[in-house]
Amino acid sequence: MIGYALAFGFAAISVALLLNLWRLATGPTVMDRLLAADTIVTNLIALIILYGIHQATSTYFEAALLFAMFGVISTIAYCRFMLRGDVLE
């Protein structure tokens, strides 16, 4: 049963990833592209976690945690750059 759930999860997140890539390519504004990139990071984290469940190892969970921290920091930095024109004060 877990195999079917993992297959469905991989398929659903892959479709969401493809839709986000489409939004990233055709987004009318820069902020749409930024939100698409942030959502892509979230989808990749979910794929890493699903792969970790599939492989039954905790290494992928630690990698997903690090990836999430870098994703949040990069999103905040880019938003600051868009609003202020400078990342560091």
C-alpha atoms as a printed R data frame, in Angstrom:
   type eleno elety resid chain resno      x      y       z
1  ATOM     1    CA   MET     A     1  0.000  0.000   0.000
2  ATOM     2    CA   ILE     A     2  2.858  2.394   0.740
3  ATOM     3    CA   GLY     A     3  4.176  1.768  -2.750
4  ATOM     4    CA   TYR     A     4  0.950  3.021  -4.306
5  ATOM     5    CA   ALA     A     5  0.942  6.076  -2.054
6  ATOM     6    CA   LEU     A     6  4.542  6.874  -2.976
7  ATOM     7    CA   ALA     A     7  3.808  6.447  -6.691
8  ATOM     8    CA   PHE     A     8  0.805  8.767  -6.419
9  ATOM     9    CA   GLY     A     9  2.878 11.293  -4.450
10 ATOM    10    CA   PHE     A    10  5.686 11.234  -7.024
11 ATOM    11    CA   ALA     A    11  3.190 11.708  -9.840
12 ATOM    12    CA   ALA     A    12  1.270 14.536  -8.149
13 ATOM    13    CA   ILE     A    13  4.374 16.460  -7.150
14 ATOM    14    CA   SER     A    14  5.893 15.959 -10.603
15 ATOM    15    CA   VAL     A    15  2.785 17.446 -12.232
16 ATOM    16    CA   ALA     A    16  2.919 20.370  -9.788
17 ATOM    17    CA   LEU     A    17  6.603 20.847 -10.601
18 ATOM    18    CA   LEU     A    18  5.881 20.955 -14.322
19 ATOM    19    CA   LEU     A    19  3.112 23.502 -13.808
20 ATOM    20    CA   ASN     A    20  5.463 25.643 -11.725
21 ATOM    21    CA   LEU     A    21  8.110 25.457 -14.436
22 ATOM    22    CA   TRP     A    22  5.505 26.677 -16.910
23 ATOM    23    CA   ARG     A    23  4.666 29.607 -14.597
24 ATOM    24    CA   LEU     A    24  8.366 30.355 -14.212
25 ATOM    25    CA   ALA     A    25  8.804 30.518 -17.982
26 ATOM    26    CA   THR     A    26  5.637 32.476 -18.793
27 ATOM    27    CA   GLY     A    27  5.075 34.555 -15.663
28 ATOM    28    CA   PRO     A    28  3.988 38.055 -16.639
29 ATOM    29    CA   THR     A    29  5.828 39.758 -13.764
30 ATOM    30    CA   VAL     A    30  9.017 39.198 -11.822
31 ATOM    31    CA   MET     A    31  7.050 38.487  -8.651
32 ATOM    32    CA   ASP     A    32  5.147 35.680 -10.406
33 ATOM    33    CA   ARG     A    33  8.465 34.156 -11.381
34 ATOM    34    CA   LEU     A    34  9.768 34.544  -7.825
35 ATOM    35    CA   LEU     A    35  6.733 32.778  -6.377
36 ATOM    36    CA   ALA     A    36  7.082 30.028  -8.972
37 ATOM    37    CA   ALA     A    37 10.749 29.547  -8.060
38 ATOM    38    CA   ASP     A    38  9.881 29.401  -4.354
39 ATOM    39    CA   THR     A    39  7.164 26.836  -5.035
40 ATOM    40    CA   ILE     A    40  9.601 24.798  -7.136
41 ATOM    41    CA   VAL     A    41 11.916 24.657  -4.122
42 ATOM    42    CA   THR     A    42  9.017 23.423  -1.988
43 ATOM    43    CA   ASN     A    43  8.143 20.757  -4.555
44 ATOM    44    CA   LEU     A    44 11.762 19.609  -4.764
45 ATOM    45    CA   ILE     A    45 11.863 19.294  -0.986
46 ATOM    46    CA   ALA     A    46  8.755 17.126  -1.130
47 ATOM    47    CA   LEU     A    47 10.347 14.952  -3.843
48 ATOM    48    CA   ILE     A    48 13.491 14.533  -1.743
49 ATOM    49    CA   ILE     A    49 11.416 13.480   1.275
50 ATOM    50    CA   LEU     A    50  9.381 11.015  -0.804
51 ATOM    51    CA   TYR     A    51 12.588  9.546  -2.200
52 ATOM    52    CA   GLY     A    52 13.926  9.234   1.355
53 ATOM    53    CA   ILE     A    53 10.794  7.324   2.363
54 ATOM    54    CA   HIS     A    54 11.188  5.111  -0.701
55 ATOM    55    CA   GLN     A    55 14.838  4.357   0.111
56 ATOM    56    CA   ALA     A    56 14.118  4.019   3.872
57 ATOM    57    CA   THR     A    57 17.012  6.234   4.932
58 ATOM    58    CA   SER     A    58 17.153  9.411   6.992
59 ATOM    59    CA   THR     A    59 19.943 11.032   4.988
60 ATOM    60    CA   TYR     A    60 17.475 12.486   2.517
61 ATOM    61    CA   PHE     A    61 15.478 14.096   5.314
62 ATOM    62    CA   GLU     A    62 18.562 15.965   6.479
63 ATOM    63    CA   ALA     A    63 19.274 17.043   2.908
64 ATOM    64    CA   ALA     A    64 15.690 18.257   2.545
65 ATOM    65    CA   LEU     A    65 16.024 20.281   5.750
66 ATOM    66    CA   LEU     A    66 19.189 21.980   4.496
67 ATOM    67    CA   PHE     A    67 17.570 22.623   1.123
68 ATOM    68    CA   ALA     A    68 14.567 24.206   2.877
69 ATOM    69    CA   MET     A    69 16.777 26.532   4.910
70 ATOM    70    CA   PHE     A    70 18.659 27.709   1.824
71 ATOM    71    CA   GLY     A    71 15.392 28.136  -0.067
72 ATOM    72    CA   VAL     A    72 13.895 30.391   2.606
73 ATOM    73    CA   ILE     A    73 17.047 32.471   2.916
74 ATOM    74    CA   SER     A    74 17.352 32.950  -0.846
75 ATOM    75    CA   THR     A    75 13.686 33.957  -1.162
76 ATOM    76    CA   ILE     A    76 14.044 36.536   1.608
77 ATOM    77    CA   ALA     A    77 17.231 37.897   0.059
78 ATOM    78    CA   TYR     A    78 15.663 38.235  -3.373
79 ATOM    79    CA   CYS     A    79 12.556 39.940  -1.963
80 ATOM    80    CA   ARG     A    80 14.740 42.403  -0.081
81 ATOM    81    CA   PHE     A    81 16.669 43.095  -3.257
82 ATOM    82    CA   MET     A    82 13.440 43.690  -5.213
83 ATOM    83    CA   LEU     A    83 12.052 46.049  -2.536
84 ATOM    84    CA   ARG     A    84 15.158 47.965  -1.497
85 ATOM    85    CA   GLY     A    85 17.694 47.417  -4.233
86 ATOM    86    CA   ASP     A    86 20.186 46.069  -1.693
87 ATOM    87    CA   VAL     A    87 20.330 42.826   0.263
88 ATOM    88    CA   LEU     A    88 22.541 43.917   3.141
89 ATOM    89    CA   GLU     A    89 21.886 47.044   5.141
